[in-house]
Amino acid sequence: MSVDTMSSEGLRDAMVDELVADHAAKGLTMRPEVEAALRTVPRELYTPGVPPEEAYRSDTAVITKRHGDETISSVSAPWLIAEMLGQAADALDGGLTGRHVLEIGSGGYNASLLRELVGPSGSVTTVDIDPEVAERAVACLAAAGYGDVTVVCADAEQPIGPSRRFDLIIVTAGAWDIPPAWIAQLGEGGVLVAPLRTFGMTRSWALRRVGDRLVSQSQRLCGFVAMQGTGAHEVRYVDIAEGVHLRLDEGQQVSAESVGGLLSQPREQVWAEVSLPPRTVLADLDLWLAARLADEVDQVVVLSAQQEAVDADVVTPAWRFGTPAALHEGTFFYRSALRWADDLFDLGACAHGPNAAAAAGQMVAHMRTWVDAGQPAPVLHVLPAQAPDGDLPAGTVLDKRHSRLVLTFTPA
Ligand SMILES: C[S@@+](CC[C@H](N)C(=O)[O-])C[C@H]1O[C@@H](n2cnc3c(N)ncnc32)[C@H](O)[C@@H]1O
């Protein structure tokens, strides 16, 4: 059957088959109950006006609201929804059945999947800051037969109701910090799944509540529309050359001119001389590099580039959508594109500036340590802002507005 003539059910099954294959390619296994929910909920009813073939693309979000060039609301991409639901179910002992769930950021589709997963003895509440989005979610949920999902219009930075407690809070907008309300609304052992930016890089973290702190159980590479309201935290970009940008965190200052000037100086390329298989989780390496370099360099930043700039060899980043980079004593350096030999690859770093060879060598040394240590995966600990230093686990500390984040690493 051609895509043109495929029924919604056929499109849905094809999408889920792709999602199962995508999981397998990443070394993940989709839980059967998540697969069953994905095969049940009619996604096209949450994307009115969009051709069903687009609604059922496994790798694409459907944009539902923009402010100028910026996307402020969407029905999230199925691959990401599927991974986050898997993270939630894995992190909750006994899975999702009978759980009480709060979703932050509404579109209706994910809330319906959650409704399927928690079953009749559970409940789903979804909150959105935007009245238009909330109204739309109410209408779509009713049309799809999920009218028992509660939709609230509010800024989720604050608790949605006095003394409400949830087993799971799943956040579907990009956060920079963990507001106290999210921890306070979780029961002991409850799980928060949230896309959180650390060192300018966003990961979906599944975090379990233990007393007044959270400890991560898993994390996945992801991207989301930005959080609005009192927890909004603008991402700033500095253009350092045509099609080449640095993503900066709060308080960071970079002179576009001076870093741009460095790019015209000779490039030093250093290799780690390692041989790694394609499934190596380089997102873990990137957080390792940022955490290690944070104490050693003037600034850790994120490099991104347009394809044209990469093709023109202006920069050769490992991943053009966000590669860890650093500035130190007038030298700029970053993780460079992989070097393949047969089916294995080597890691490398590029540098420009007066200490280019040493800087690239420093980054590569951290890559080798990561490989020698068994490619450790990051673990995130979230503590209240007032936690004394003595209470923090040994790791890299990132102080945010409401919380103290500590990154530690455990061998895979
Ligand atoms: C990617 S969309 C949600 C997708 C949805 N969960 C789905 O089923 O596909 C992100 C939503 O988060 C909402 N949002 C952003 N900041 C918020 C906040 N502080 N409180 C509640 N909702 C917020 C936006 O209005 C937007 O509709």
The ligand as an SDF file (V2000), in Angstrom:
LIG
                    3D

 27 29  0  0  0  0  0  0  0  0999 V2000
    6.4450   20.8460   23.2520 C   0  0  0  0  0  0  0  0  0  0  0  0
    4.9920   21.5600   23.8610 S   0  0  0  0  0  0  0  0  0  0  0  0
    4.2080   20.2330   24.7110 C   0  0  0  0  0  0  0  0  0  0  0  0
    3.9540   19.0130   23.9000 C   0  0  0  0  0  0  0  0  0  0  0  0
    2.9470   18.0540   24.4730 C   0  0  0  0  0  0  0  0  0  0  0  0
    3.3280   17.5360   25.7730 N   0  0  0  0  0  0  0  0  0  0  0  0
    2.5950   16.9150   23.5470 C   0  0  0  0  0  0  0  0  0  0  0  0
    1.7530   16.0910   23.9460 O   0  0  0  0  0  0  0  0  0  0  0  0
    3.1300   16.8070   22.4270 O   0  0  0  0  0  0  0  0  0  0  0  0
    5.5820   22.5720   25.1930 C   0  0  0  0  0  0  0  0  0  0  0  0
    4.4760   23.3260   25.8990 C   0  0  0  0  0  0  0  0  0  0  0  0
    4.9980   23.7820   27.1370 O   0  0  0  0  0  0  0  0  0  0  0  0
    4.2590   24.9280   27.4810 C   0  0  0  0  0  0  0  0  0  0  0  0
    4.9630   25.6670   28.5490 N   0  0  0  0  0  0  0  0  0  0  0  0
    6.0860   26.4240   28.4450 C   0  0  0  0  0  0  0  0  0  0  0  0
    6.4030   26.9560   29.6390 N   0  0  0  0  0  0  0  0  0  0  0  0
    5.4700   26.5180   30.5280 C   0  0  0  0  0  0  0  0  0  0  0  0
    5.2660   26.7300   31.9160 C   0  0  0  0  0  0  0  0  0  0  0  0
    6.0940   27.5140   32.6440 N   0  0  0  0  0  0  0  0  0  0  0  0
    4.2100   26.1340   32.5100 N   0  0  0  0  0  0  0  0  0  0  0  0
    3.3700   25.3460   31.7860 C   0  0  0  0  0  0  0  0  0  0  0  0
    3.5060   25.1190   30.4600 N   0  0  0  0  0  0  0  0  0  0  0  0
    4.5430   25.6870   29.8370 C   0  0  0  0  0  0  0  0  0  0  0  0
    4.1570   25.6890   26.1660 C   0  0  0  0  0  0  0  0  0  0  0  0
    3.0720   26.6090   26.1730 O   0  0  0  0  0  0  0  0  0  0  0  0
    3.9920   24.5460   25.1640 C   0  0  0  0  0  0  0  0  0  0  0  0
    2.6390   24.3890   24.7970 O   0  0  0  0  0  0  0  0  0  0  0  0
  1  2  1  0
  2  3  1  0
  2 10  1  0
  3  4  1  0
  4  5  1  0
  5  6  1  0
  5  7  1  0
  7  8  2  0
  7  9  1  0
 10 11  1  0
 11 12  1  0
 11 26  1  0
 12 13  1  0
 13 14  1  0
 13 24  1  0
 14 15  1  0
 14 23  1  0
 15 16  2  0
 16 17  1  0
 17 18  1  0
 17 23  2  0
 18 19  1  0
 18 20  2  0
 20 21  1  0
 21 22  2  0
 22 23  1  0
 24 25  1  0
 24 26  1  0
 26 27  1  0
M  CHG  2   2   1   9  -1
M  END
$$$$
